[in-house]
């Protein structure tokens, strides 16, 4: 179903991070796609991109709640949570709940961004994304993405880059 609550601007925290780090980027609101966006595939097709350039940013926490992370991987691949947990040294990762997401990041469900996070949230990026000129990541609001060079993404977020997906 089409979400009528789609935003056209990125979250304030994301904008501040992009401004502070001077990351070249383009804001890509779903509402400007020229058609209804019901899925990541719809969005990729509207831009003429392959689905792998559109990312999922998954907010996780360690089983003990002591570690938080945003895992960024291509939309068409499966995240290897164990590999992320191993690199973070936190035992086991699980999806964080909506309350943790809002309290720790300020972002809504379906609006997770790797930008604008506090120092207590690690960013882990799939190495395969580095093969693209640009990728699309969440803008901290529902229905708006940030198009960015993946090397700028990793530098600006101090991301750990691993083979995160399969």
Secondary structure, 3 states (H helix, E strand, C coil): CCCCCCCCCCCHHHHHHHHHHCCCEEEEEHHHCCCCCCCHHHHHHHHCCCHHHEEEEEEEEECCCCCEEEEEEECCCCECHHHHHHHHCCCCEEECCHHHHHHHHCCCCCCCCCCCCCCCEEEEEEHHHHHCCCEEEECCCCCEEEEECHHHHHHHHCCEEECCEC
